[in-house]
Amino acid sequence: MQSPKTILNTSKIFTRKISIYLFFIVCLYFLSCGNNDDYNFDIVIYGASPAGITAAIQAAKLKKSVVLIEPTNHVGGIIVEGLGATDIDNHSEFQNSVAIGGLALEFYKRVANHYGRLHELEQAIKYKHKRPELWCFEPHVAEKILNDWLGEYPIKIILNAPIKESKRAVEKKETTILSIRTDKGKFKGKYFIDASVEGDLLAASEISFMVGRESNTVYDETKNGIREHTTHGQFSVKVDPYLIPGNAGSGTIQGILNEPLGIPGSGDHRLQAYCFRVCLTNDPDNRFPLPKPENYDRSNYELALRYLKAGGKLLTPYPGLPNRKSDVNGGGAVSHNLNGMNYRYPEGSRKERKMILDFHKDFTQGFFYFLANDPEVAILDPNLQKTWQKWGLPKDEFKDNNGWPRMFYVRDARRMLSDYIITEHHAAKDKNVEVEDPVAIAFWPPDVHNVRTIVRDKAAYNEGFVFGGDWWKPFGISYRALIPKMNECVNLLTPTCPSSSHIAYGTIRIEWTFMTLGQSAALAASLAIDNSIPIQKVQYQDLKKLLIENKQVFDSVSTP
């Protein structure tokens, strides 16, 4: 038997060896972390939206190391989630394809090539023919094209990596971001691009932002704030809003807020409605029946039912996408645009956002099922129901989600608040706002969907929609709208949440515009890296040279 002294000495030797072993393990760990280029990049892009993808590709083309971080399991944002009708050359009063160049145009050419129609698209561009169908695509086609395109470059892609929900999500030294923390780790970078539609990175970086509608008085606008007269997307017939018709004391039916209009032109927290851009097909060999959600509640669609009873018309799908598919967007007086149900989304927690997303999903699935199957709908508008019964979920779309889009259309969330702010005046024909540093063209009329449905004059009333008119013109989007105040951050840009008012953002929030801005943001970040300067110190003449070299359209196009 060993003596206690021998046992003690043996134990000390063993402990010393373990300590030395652990010391070397720790050293090797930190050495490996220090040399791990996977987590240290020239440019860190948060959000694999179309803007994030063009930013990543452009950065890689300029030989910059780049990581593209996506909170979800798929790259591509809303264009792989159902938005295949692109709002290009689909308006009778103007042709906006002339504003598309650079990587955005390359994407659409790849789409046309996939469908064997590249020559048609090139001819339409050359001769300025309006062929809106050539710019449309199926969601799974867009996703494949984007994944293949990204695969041509040394871009590190990180999926399922939302930014951490903590005050330590972003590490800053004074006004310089050093790193961000996500569910998939910590990512260091020289420059950062927030290409999320929610603006989560800019908010976590303590950069000023705005949510909701400003008062008209803030920027001397006329179309911001609460709208006294909403005509677009309005009820064409009178609809009783009360649970018990004619009885104001009984409360309001689902979808109608029992609140006053408020002071016209005043600002508020309200957002334009979100919706799923649902891809449906009328191909009987490629469709599942429209699903009935487990929690289906027919009373949720009382507003639609009363609208039909009063003589109103509801939306129907149409095959605007290739292969007999439809991009079913919310619009009109009553649809799957859920007015007033998204206010908490932009600044909500992950849990809150999921609740809002799930509510929209359940409501929309129930709404479509209601239109296709409800016996009373068959009596009130038999053609409506017969049309809906021909449509279903495509078997070849969203295979990981039972044919349903995984994400809805976030039309408006955070908007950066910087030294330069795009307002209604930039888009107004009768104003002459000179933009000295354009990096893209906004070529879409101010487009803001309704924000709520209320009671007005004892009837249902939609409030907030602004679209089109003869007062607007295309305009250059200033580089300064993509960069924060210098005293807040010197190494971040955002192409998706530019510094703009509520109404002005409605002219910018088109996906091909975001793609152009994403490419321009990457060009600017690359210049800043090459010159070791704050993003605010990038010289526009240098940036303009790169814009031209990369075939961007950014200065002037014909007016509508």
N, C-alpha and C positions, 0 to 999 in steps of 0.2 A: 504494500500500500504506500502511495506517495505521501510525503509529509505536507502539512499545510503550507510551509514555505515554498516547497517545490511547485505546488499547485498554483500559488500566488504568482510566482515568477513566470510560469508557463502562461498564465492568464494575461499578464502584462505584455509578454511577447506577442501573443495572439491579437490582443487589442491594438498593439502598435502596428502590426501587419495589416489589420483591417483598416486602420486609420489611413495608412499610406496608400492602400488600394483605393479607398474611397476618394482620397485627395486626387489621385491620378484620374479617376473616373470623372470627377467634377471638372478638372482641368481640360480633359478631352472634350467634355460637353460644351464648355464655353468657347474652346478653340473652334469646334465645329460650327457653333452658332455664329462666331465672328467671321468665318469664312464662307458662310452659307449665302450665296448670291440669290437664292430663291426668295429671300426675304429682305433684300436690299436692292432698290431699283432707282433708275433715273426718274421714272414717272410711275406713280401709283394711281390707277383709275378705279374709282368706286362706282359700280353700276355698269353692267354689260347691256345697257340700252343701245339702240342704234347709234346714239351719240358717243357712248362709251366705246363701241366697237370701231367706229371710224377714227376716234382719237387713238386707240391702241394700234390700229393698223398704220396710221400716219406716223406715230412715234417710232414704230418698228422699222418703217421704211427709211427713217432718218437715223437708223442704227442706235436708237436709244433702248436701253433695257426697260421693259415695261411689264407690269402685272395688271391684269384685268380682274377685278374682284366683283363677284355677283352674289347678292343675298339669297337668290333662289337657285333652283337646280337647272335653269336653262338660260342661255344667252339670247339676246334679241329683243327683250322688252315686249311692248304691246304688239309689235309687228309679227311676232311668232305666237301671239295669243289671240289672234282673230282679226286684227286691223289689217286687212289685205286690200281694202278700197282706199286708195292713197290720197285722195283729194288733189290729184294732179290732172289738169286739163279737163276737169269734170264740171266746169261752170260755164254757162253760156256767155257770160259777159267778159271773161278774160282768159288768157292762156298763161299759166304760171310755170309750165315746164321750162321756159326760158331762164328761170332762176336756178336751175339745178345743174351743178357741175361737180368736178372733183370726185371724191369717193362716193358721194351720194349717187351721182350718175352712174358710176361703175357698178354699184349694187343693182340698180334697175336694169342695166344692160345684162348683168349676170342672170337676173330674173327672166328677161326676155329670151336670152339664149337657152335657158332651161326649157322654155316652152317652144323653142324653135322659131322665135319671132324677132330675133335680134335685127335682122335686116329691115323688117317693118318699123321697128322702133327707131333705128338710125335714119331711115327715110323720113319718118314723121318729125324727128328733131331737125333734120336738114332743111325741110321745106315748111317747118312750123305748122304741121297738121295736128289737129287735136284728136288724139286717139287714146282716150282715158283707159280703155281696156288693156292697153299694152303695158301699163304701169301697175297693174293689179296682180295679186299672187295669193296662193294658198299658204296658210301658216306653216305647215310642215316643210314646204318648199323654201320659204324664207329662212327657216331654222337651219336646214341643210346647207343652203348657200352661205349663210353667215359662219357656220362652223367650218366649212371647207375653206372659206376665205381666211379666217383666223389661223387655220392650220398651215397656211403658206408662209407664216412669219413666226419668229421665235418669241411668241407672246405667252407668258405664264398666265393660265386661266385658273382661277380659284372659284369654285361654285359653293353654294350653301354657306356663305361667309358673311352674314349680316354684321354690321358694326356693333360693337358691344353696347349694351344699354347701361352705361356708367359714365361718370364724369371723367374717368381715366381712359376713355375710348380713344382720345386723341392726345398725343404728347406734343406739346409746343414749347419752344424756347422763345419767349417774348412773342414776336409775330411770325415765327417760322414753325411750320408743322414738321416734326421730326418723324413721327410714325403714327399709325392707326392700329387699333386692336379689333380683331374680328373673331368670330367663332372658330376660324381656321388659323388663328395665329396673329402675330404682330408683323406689320409690313412697314419698313422704312423706305423713305424716298426723298429725292431732292425737290420734286414738285408733285402736286396732287391735282387730280381733276375729279370733281363731283359730277358724275353723269347719271346720278339717280334722279328720278322724277320727283322724289320726295324731298330732296335736299338734306339728307341725313348727315352727310359728312360736313357740309358747311355749318349746319346747326351745332354739331358736336365740336366743331372748331371755334365756336363762339363768334361766328361771323353774323352780322345783323341780317335779319330777314323779315319778310312780311307774309302773313297769311290772311286771306279774305279780301274784302273790297275796301279801297280807300274812299274817303269822302271826295266828292268832286272838287272841293276847295283846296285839297292838298296840292294838286298839280294843275289847278285851273282847268279841269276837264269837264265834259258834259255828259259822258256815258258811263261813268263809274258810279259806285255806291248803289243805294236802293233805287230801283227803277219805278217811276210812277206809272208809266205806260209801257207795258210789255205786249207786243203784238206777235212776235215770232214764237212759235211753239205754244200758242194760247188756245184755250177752249173756244171752239167755234159755235158751241151751243151752251145754254145755261145748265149747270149740273148742281143739284142740291148737295151740300157738303155735310149735312148732319146725319148722325146715326139714325134718328127718327126724322124722316123728311119734314122740313118746315119747323122743327123744334130745335132752336139754338141751344137750349139748355141740356140737350141730350148728348152733347159732345160731337166731335167730328169723326168721320170714317177714316180708315187707314190711308195714310199718305197725305192727309191735309193737316196743316199746323193751325191751331186755333190761336193766332196771334195777329196783331195789327200790321198794316203795311209798314209803318214807320215814316220817318221824314225823308222824302225823296232827295236823292243825292248824298245822303249821309252814309258814312262808312259802317261796316259791320264785319263780323267774323265769318260770314257765310261764303260757301264755295259752290261753284257750278257742280251739277250732279255728276257722279261717276256711273259707269255701267259696264257690263261685260260686252265685248265686241264678239258676239257669238257666231261661230262658223257653223252653218247648217248646210245640208245638201238635199236636193230633191231627186237624187239618183237612188232608186229603190234597191239596187245591188250594193250600195255603199252607205247605208244609213241604219242607225239604231233609232227606235221610237223615241220621241221626246219624253224624258224621264219625269215621273211624278215624285217630288221630294217626300221623304218620310213624314215631315211635319207640314204637309200641304194643308193650307187653310183657305178655303174658298172666300172667306170674308176679306182677305187681303186684296181682293180684286173687285171689290164693290165699286170703286171709283171707275174702273174700266167698264163695268157692267152698266152703271148709270149713264156713262158717256154714250155707250151704244144705244141705250134706251132713248136718250134725248136726240139721237140722230147723228152722233159723232162717228168718225171713222178711225180705226186703229191700224197700226202698222202691219205689213206683211213682208215676208222675205222676198228677195228677187235675186236671180243668179248673176250677180255682178262679178264674181270671181271665176277663175278657170274651173273646168270640170264640174259644172253644175253646182257650184257652191255660192254661199251668200255670207257677207259680213253684216250681221244684223246689229245696227247701231241704234242707240236710244234717241228718240226725238219725237216731235209732235206734242200734242197736249197730254197724252197718257201713254207711257211706254215703260220699259225697264230702266230708264233713267230714274233713279230714286232720289227725288228732290228732298234735300234736307237731312239725308241719312249719312252724310260723310264728314260732317264738320270736325269731328274729333280725329279723323284719320291722319292728317299731316303730322301732328305732334303726338299722336297716340303711341302707346307701347306696342310691342309685338302682339301681345295678347289682345289689346283693343283693336288693332288693325285686322287681326284674324277674325274677330267677332264681326266687324263691319264687312269684311270680304265674304264671310259665310252667310251673313244676312242677305247680301246682294245675290249670292249664288242661289240660295233657297227661294228667294222671291222671284228671281228671273226664271228659274226652272219651273216654278209653280205657275208663273204668268203664261209661259209658252204652253204648258200642259192645259191650262185653263182655256186658252184660245182654241186649242185643237180638240178639246174633249167635252167642254161644259155644255150640257143640253140647252141652257138658256141662250148661250152664244149662238148655237145652231139655229135657234128660232129668230133671234134679233138680226143676225147677219150670216146667213148660211154660206155665202161665198167666202167670207172671211175664214170660217172654220174649215171649209173644204180646201182652201189654199194652205192653211197651216197643217192640215193632215198629210199633205204631200211632202212635208219637210221633216228631217230628223238629224241627229248628230252623226257626223261622218266617221266611218270606221277607221279611216286612215289619218285622223287628226287626234292629237292629245291622247295617244295610246296609254300613257301612264296615268291618265286622269279620267278614264271612262268616256272619252270623247268630248270632255268639257274643258274650256280654257282654264288655265291654272291661275291666271291673274286678271283683274279687271282694269278698266281704263281710268287711270288717275289723270284727269284732265288738268288739274291745277292743285298745287300743294304749297310748298314754301317758294318764295321768290326772294332772291338776294336783294338786300338794300345797300347800295353802294353810293359812291360819289356821283355817278352818272346813272340816270334813271330814264328808261324808255317810257314814254307816255303816249296818250291819245294823239298828241300834237305831231308826233313823228309820222303817224299814219294819215293825218288829215290833209286833204287836197288843198285846202285854203291856208295851210300853214307851210312855212318854208324852213323847217328845222334842218340845218346843215349837219350832216354826219361826216366828220373829218377822217374817221378811221373805221370804215365798214369792213366786216369780215364775212358777211352773209347778207342775203336779201330776204326780208319778210314779205312774202307774196301770197297772202291769204287775208280775206277780210276779217276784221275783229269778230271773233267767234266765241261767245260765252253762253253756255247753256243755262237754263233756269236753275235757280238756287233753292227754290221752295215753292210749295203750293199752299195757299192760304184761303181764308174766306174774305171775299170782297163783295159788297152789295148782295149778301146772302147767297153767294154762288162760289164755286171753286174758281180759283184764280192763280195762274202761274206767274211768278215774278222773277225777273233777272235776265231773260234771254236777250242778247244783243248779237245781231248777225248782219253783215253786209250793208247794203245801201249804196248810195252814189257819192258818199262823202270821203271815201278812203282811197289810198294809193299805196303801192309797194314802197318800201323804204330800206335803206341800209341799216344793218344792226351793228352798232358800235362795239368795237373791241372792249371799250371801257365798261360795257354792261356785263362782261364776263368775269371781271376781276373785282375783288373786294376792296374795301377801304384799306389804304396802306397801313394805317395804325391798328388794323385788325389781323391782317394776314398778308404775307408777301410771296407765298408760294402755292396758291390754290386758284383754280379757275372753275367755273361751272357753265357748261353749254346748255343745260336743261333747266336751270333755275335762274335765268339772267335777271339782272336788276331792272325791274319793269313794274308798271302799275297793273292792276287787275285787268283793265280793258286792253292795255297794250300787249299783255301776255297772250291774250286771245288771238293776236295776229302772228305770234311766234311759235305757238305750241303745236306745230305740224312736224311729223317725224322726219321728213326729209330736210326741214330747216334745222332740226336738232342734229342731224347727221352732218350737215355743213358746219354748224357751230362746233361740233366735236372735233372735226378735222382741223378747224382753225385754232381751237384751243391747244391741240397737240403741237401745231406749228409754233405757236407762241411759247409754249413751255420748252420746246427744243431750243429756241433762240435764247431763252433765259438761261438754260443749262449751259449752252455754248459760251455765253458771256458772263456767267456767274453773277446775275443781277436779279433783283426782285421782279416779279411778274409785271408790276406797274411801270417798270423802267424799260420794257421792250419798246424799241423804236418802231413806229408804224411803217416807216419806209422799208425797213428790213422785213417786217412781217408781210407787207404788201408784195414784195418781191417773191416771197415763198408762196403766197396765195396764187400769184400768177403762174409760177412754175408748176404748181399742183392743180392748175385748171379750175380753180374756184371761181364762182360767179359771185361778185360781192359789191359792185359799185352801182350800176344802173341797168334797168331793163325797161321795156315799154310799159306804160301805165294802163290800167284796166279801162 
